[in-house]
Amino acid sequence: MLRVIAACAIGAALAGGLAFIGTTVATNASSTAEPVNESLYNYGDR
């Protein structure tokens, strides 16, 4: 039973750490992106 509790604790710690790292990487990637100066919709000539 102790092994199951230890495995759950380790899994929760890994999941939390990976979520934090993923959020940090995604935030840094979006903060360095430049805004687009074009229209979002390009329907061509009508």
N, C-alpha and C positions, 0 to 999 in steps of 0.2 A: 504493500500500500504506500509505503514511503517513496518507492521509486516512481509511482504514478504521480504523486504530488510534486516530486522534484521535476519530473518531465513536464508537467503542466506549468510550473513556475519558470522553467528554462524556456519553454515555448512562448509563454506570455512575454518574457523579457526580450526574446529575439523578435517577436512580432512588433512590440513597441519600438524597439531600436530601429528596425527596418522601416517602419512607418515614419519615424522621425527623420531618418536619413533621406528617404524618398521625398518627403515634404520639403526638406531643406534644398535638395537638388532641384526640385521643380520650381521652387521660389526663386532660386538664383538664376535659373535658366530663363524664367519669364521676366525678371527684372533687367536683364541685359538685352532683351529683345527691343528692337526699335519699332515705333508705331508705323502703321501703314498709312500712306497719304493718298491711297487710291480708294475708289468706291468699293464697297463690299460685294456688290452685285454687278456683274458685267453681262448684260443681255445682248450686247452687240447692237447693230443698227436696225432699227425698226421703222 
